[in-house]
Amino acid sequence: MAAVMKKSKVQSPKSKVFGKSGAPHADFRAKTEGQRPKSEARSPLTEPSRNVIFGLLPVLEALRAGGRRIEKILIADGAREHRIAEIIELARTAHVSFQRQPRESLAKLIEPGANHQGVVALTAAADYADADALLEKIAAKERPLVLVLDGVEDPRNLGAILRVAECAGADGTFIPEHRAASLTETVVKTSAGATEYTPIAKVKNLNRLIEELKRNNIWVVGTSGEAKTHYADWDWNQPCALVLGSEGKGLHRLVAENCDALVKIPMQGKIESLNVSVAAGVILFEAVRQREEEGKRRKGEEEN
């Protein structure tokens, strides 16, 4: 029988879900399949992409105009042009993260032979939803189903998760601003078009988001191999937010502690866990199954 709990109605004024993020600590593990050795791992920052702006003036004007969503600015080691200082200042004002990278890393992001002049801006391949507006919209629904991702860094995993979320009819997905994959072309392609339909919002602090979800009477359910509750024993007919951890590390300690409950997918073989996108599919479609069964039950009662 599904676990059912009553959540107290707590009303609070609308507050922002943006803020300072807590320090990560990984006690809850969910190892992924086929993980490459560190020496062979490819960083999302070094994968070629057309979603870049490069050169001092183009990046400077993009920041001044504010019309494009800039995810991150990469500055070549040793770059000291006076305009670099202006770019850094504008990035800080716009809350855009920046970091130093070897010049050869920047060169891999642009066309061969092009001159990046020591600066490359990475832009989003799809639009993000406003986090507060999305939260308000979700809270107004009778039985929202929300996805929260705690540091999923692989862009293909993120794309696959967003595809599952859209197919399962999830009302929205929240991802952290830092230490997580962004909406790159790889994500958009892997999602098979799901990014065009499912709202995705970035937040600075997942723990603050979790508190906001709770205040809006949404159960926050995390995943952990150490959990005692079977994922199918949870009552997904309630307003729920499913929280999935990163590849190899799982949920950060504070995120896990702040969840209302933790559930697990029992493994029957020798491998310790599923790929995070597969786990998302298993649990989200269990929620779909339960809700469809509940809908049939209610319809039968009305007919009788």
C-alpha positions as CSV (number, residue, x, y, z in Angstrom):
1,M,0.0,0.0,0.0
2,A,1.3,3.4,-0.9
3,A,2.7,5.6,1.8
4,V,0.4,8.5,2.5
5,M,1.1,11.4,4.7
6,K,-0.8,14.6,5.4
7,K,1.1,17.8,4.9
8,S,0.1,20.8,7.0
9,K,-1.1,23.8,5.1
10,V,1.5,26.5,5.5
11,Q,1.0,29.8,3.9
12,S,3.8,32.2,3.3
13,P,4.5,35.3,1.2
14,K,6.2,34.6,-2.1
15,S,9.9,34.6,-1.6
16,K,12.7,34.3,-4.1
17,V,14.3,30.9,-4.7
18,F,17.6,32.5,-5.6
19,G,20.4,32.8,-3.1
20,K,23.8,31.6,-1.8
21,S,24.4,27.9,-2.4
22,G,25.5,25.6,0.4
23,A,28.8,23.7,0.3
24,P,28.4,20.3,-1.4
25,H,28.9,17.1,0.5
26,A,28.2,13.7,-1.0
27,D,27.1,10.9,1.4
28,F,24.3,9.5,-0.8
29,R,25.8,7.7,-3.8
30,A,24.2,6.7,-7.1
31,K,27.0,5.5,-9.4
32,T,26.4,5.7,-13.1
33,E,27.1,3.1,-15.7
34,G,30.0,3.3,-18.1
35,Q,31.8,6.1,-16.3
36,R,35.1,7.0,-18.0
37,P,38.4,7.2,-16.1
38,K,39.2,10.8,-15.2
39,S,42.0,10.9,-17.7
40,E,39.6,10.1,-20.5
41,A,36.6,12.1,-19.3
42,R,35.5,14.9,-21.7
43,S,34.5,18.2,-20.1
44,P,31.4,20.0,-21.4
45,L,33.5,23.1,-21.6
46,T,35.8,21.6,-24.2
47,E,33.1,20.1,-26.5
48,P,32.8,22.1,-29.8
49,S,29.5,24.0,-29.9
50,R,28.0,26.7,-32.1
51,N,26.5,28.4,-29.0
52,V,29.4,30.6,-28.4
53,I,30.3,34.3,-28.7
54,F,34.0,35.0,-29.0
55,G,36.2,38.0,-29.3
56,L,36.5,41.1,-27.0
57,L,34.0,43.4,-28.6
58,P,31.3,40.7,-29.4
59,V,31.3,39.4,-25.8
60,L,31.4,42.9,-24.4
61,E,28.4,44.0,-26.5
62,A,26.5,40.8,-25.7
63,L,26.9,41.6,-22.0
64,R,25.9,45.2,-22.5
65,A,22.8,44.4,-24.5
66,G,21.6,41.6,-22.2
67,G,19.5,40.1,-24.9
68,R,21.1,36.7,-24.9
69,R,21.3,34.2,-22.0
70,I,25.1,33.9,-21.3
71,E,25.8,30.8,-19.2
72,K,29.5,31.3,-18.6
73,I,32.5,33.4,-19.8
74,L,35.8,31.7,-20.3
75,I,38.9,33.9,-20.2
76,A,42.3,32.7,-21.4
77,D,45.1,32.4,-19.0
78,G,47.3,35.4,-19.2
79,A,44.8,37.6,-21.0
80,R,45.3,41.1,-19.6
81,E,43.6,43.4,-22.1
82,H,41.9,46.4,-20.4
83,R,38.6,45.3,-21.9
84,I,38.9,41.9,-20.1
85,A,38.5,43.9,-16.8
86,E,35.4,45.5,-18.2
87,I,34.0,42.1,-19.3
88,I,34.6,40.7,-15.8
89,E,32.9,43.7,-14.2
90,L,29.8,43.4,-16.5
91,A,29.7,39.7,-15.9
92,R,29.6,40.2,-12.1
93,T,26.8,42.8,-12.5
94,A,24.8,40.4,-14.6
95,H,25.5,37.4,-12.3
96,V,27.3,35.5,-15.0
97,S,30.0,33.2,-13.8
98,F,33.5,33.4,-15.4
99,Q,36.7,31.4,-15.1
100,R,40.2,31.2,-16.4
101,Q,41.0,28.5,-19.0
102,P,44.0,27.5,-21.0
103,R,44.1,29.2,-24.4
104,E,43.9,25.9,-26.2
105,S,40.7,25.0,-24.4
106,L,39.1,28.2,-25.8
107,A,40.4,27.4,-29.2
108,K,38.5,24.1,-29.2
109,L,35.2,25.9,-28.8
110,I,35.4,28.0,-32.0
111,E,36.2,27.4,-35.7
112,P,39.7,26.4,-36.6
113,G,41.8,29.4,-37.3
114,A,39.5,31.9,-35.6
115,N,40.9,34.4,-33.1
116,H,39.0,34.3,-29.8
117,Q,41.2,37.2,-28.4
118,G,41.3,35.6,-25.0
119,V,37.6,35.4,-24.3
120,V,34.6,33.1,-25.1
121,A,31.1,33.4,-23.9
122,L,28.9,30.2,-23.7
123,T,25.2,30.8,-24.4
124,A,22.2,28.7,-23.8
125,A,20.7,26.7,-26.7
126,A,17.2,27.0,-25.3
127,D,15.4,29.5,-23.1
128,Y,15.0,29.1,-19.4
129,A,11.8,29.8,-17.5
130,D,11.8,32.3,-14.7
131,A,12.2,30.2,-11.5
132,D,9.8,32.2,-9.3
133,A,7.1,32.4,-12.0
134,L,7.4,28.6,-12.6
135,L,7.2,27.9,-8.9
136,E,4.1,30.1,-8.7
137,K,2.5,28.3,-11.6
138,I,3.3,24.9,-10.2
139,A,1.9,25.8,-6.8
140,A,-1.4,26.7,-8.4
141,K,-1.9,23.2,-9.7
142,E,-4.0,20.6,-7.9
143,R,-1.4,17.7,-8.2
144,P,1.9,19.0,-9.6
145,L,4.7,16.7,-10.5
146,V,8.0,18.5,-10.4
147,L,11.6,17.4,-11.1
148,V,14.6,18.8,-9.2
149,L,18.1,17.8,-10.4
150,D,21.0,18.0,-7.9
151,G,24.1,18.6,-10.0
152,V,23.6,16.4,-13.1
153,E,26.7,17.3,-15.0
154,D,26.6,15.1,-18.1
155,P,24.7,17.0,-20.9
156,R,23.4,13.7,-22.5
157,N,22.0,12.6,-19.2
158,L,20.3,16.0,-18.7
159,G,18.8,15.8,-22.2
160,A,17.5,12.3,-21.6
161,I,16.0,13.3,-18.3
162,L,14.2,16.3,-19.8
163,R,12.8,13.9,-22.5
164,V,11.5,11.6,-19.8
165,A,10.1,14.6,-17.9
166,E,8.2,15.9,-20.9
167,C,6.9,12.4,-21.8
168,A,5.7,11.9,-18.2
169,G,3.9,15.2,-18.2
170,A,6.0,16.8,-15.5
171,D,5.1,20.4,-14.7
172,G,8.7,21.7,-14.7
173,T,12.3,20.9,-14.0
174,F,14.7,22.9,-11.7
175,I,18.5,22.7,-12.1
176,P,21.2,24.5,-10.1
177,E,23.2,27.3,-11.7
178,H,26.6,25.9,-10.8
179,R,28.2,22.5,-11.0
180,A,25.6,21.2,-13.4
181,A,25.0,20.9,-17.1
182,S,23.3,23.8,-18.9
183,L,21.0,23.9,-21.9
184,T,23.7,23.3,-24.5
185,E,23.1,22.0,-28.1
186,T,24.0,18.5,-26.9
187,V,21.2,18.7,-24.2
188,V,18.7,20.0,-26.7
189,K,19.5,17.3,-29.3
190,T,19.5,14.5,-26.7
191,S,16.1,15.7,-25.4
192,A,14.6,15.0,-28.8
193,G,12.8,18.4,-28.7
194,A,11.6,18.2,-25.1
195,T,13.3,21.5,-24.3
196,E,10.7,23.2,-26.5
197,Y,7.8,22.0,-24.4
198,T,8.9,21.4,-20.8
199,P,9.8,24.4,-18.6
200,I,13.3,24.4,-17.2
201,A,14.5,26.9,-14.6
202,K,17.8,27.6,-12.9
203,V,18.2,28.3,-9.2
204,K,21.2,29.3,-7.1
205,N,20.2,27.4,-4.0
206,L,18.4,24.0,-4.2
207,N,17.8,23.9,-0.5
208,R,16.0,27.2,-0.6
209,L,13.9,25.9,-3.5
210,I,13.1,22.8,-1.5
211,E,11.8,24.9,1.4
212,E,9.7,26.9,-1.1
213,L,8.2,23.7,-2.5
214,K,7.4,22.5,1.0
215,R,5.7,25.8,1.9
216,N,3.5,25.3,-1.1
217,N,2.4,21.9,0.2
218,I,4.5,19.9,-2.3
219,W,6.1,16.7,-1.0
220,V,9.9,16.7,-1.8
221,V,11.0,13.1,-2.4
222,G,14.7,12.3,-2.9
223,T,16.4,9.2,-4.2
224,S,19.0,7.2,-2.4
225,G,20.2,3.6,-2.6
226,E,20.2,3.6,1.2
227,A,16.5,4.6,1.5
228,K,14.1,2.2,3.2
229,T,11.0,3.1,1.2
230,H,10.5,1.4,-2.2
231,Y,9.7,4.0,-4.9
232,A,6.5,2.2,-5.8
233,D,5.3,2.4,-2.1
234,W,5.3,6.2,-2.1
235,D,1.9,7.8,-2.9
236,W,2.6,9.8,-6.0
237,N,-1.0,11.0,-6.2
238,Q,0.1,13.7,-3.8
239,P,1.7,16.9,-5.1
240,C,5.3,15.8,-5.4
241,A,8.8,17.0,-6.4
242,L,11.2,14.2,-7.3
243,V,14.9,15.0,-6.5
244,L,17.6,13.2,-8.4
245,G,21.3,13.3,-7.6
246,S,24.4,13.7,-9.7
247,E,26.3,11.0,-11.5
248,G,28.6,9.1,-9.2
249,K,27.8,11.2,-6.1
250,G,24.0,11.2,-5.7
251,L,22.3,13.8,-3.5
252,H,24.3,16.3,-1.6
253,R,24.0,15.7,2.2
254,L,21.9,18.8,2.9
255,V,19.7,18.3,0.0
256,A,19.0,14.7,1.1
257,E,18.4,15.8,4.7
258,N,15.9,18.5,3.5
259,C,13.8,16.1,1.5
260,D,10.5,15.0,3.1
261,A,11.3,11.4,2.2
262,L,13.9,9.2,0.4
263,V,13.0,6.4,-1.9
264,K,15.0,3.7,-3.6
265,I,14.9,1.5,-6.7
266,P,16.0,-1.9,-5.6
267,M,18.7,-3.5,-7.8
268,Q,18.4,-7.2,-8.7
269,G,21.7,-7.6,-10.4
270,K,25.4,-6.9,-9.4
271,I,25.5,-3.3,-10.6
272,E,24.8,-0.9,-7.8
273,S,22.5,1.6,-9.5
274,L,20.8,2.8,-12.7
275,N,21.9,5.6,-14.9
276,V,20.2,8.8,-13.5
277,S,18.1,9.3,-16.7
278,V,16.8,5.7,-16.4
279,A,16.0,6.2,-12.7
280,A,14.1,9.3,-13.7
281,G,12.0,7.3,-16.2
282,V,11.3,4.4,-13.7
283,I,10.1,6.7,-11.0
284,L,8.2,9.3,-13.1
285,F,6.3,6.7,-14.9
286,E,5.4,4.9,-11.6
287,A,3.9,8.3,-10.7
288,V,2.0,8.3,-14.0
289,R,0.8,4.8,-13.4
290,Q,-0.5,5.6,-9.9
291,R,-2.2,8.7,-11.1
292,E,-3.9,6.9,-14.0
293,E,-5.1,4.2,-11.6
294,E,-6.5,6.9,-9.3
295,G,-8.2,8.6,-12.2
296,K,-9.9,5.3,-13.2
297,R,-11.0,4.7,-9.6
298,R,-12.5,8.2,-9.3
299,K,-14.3,7.9,-12.6
300,G,-15.8,4.5,-11.6
301,E,-17.1,6.0,-8.4
302,E,-18.7,8.9,-10.2
303,E,-20.4,6.5,-12.7
304,N,-21.8,4.4,-9.8
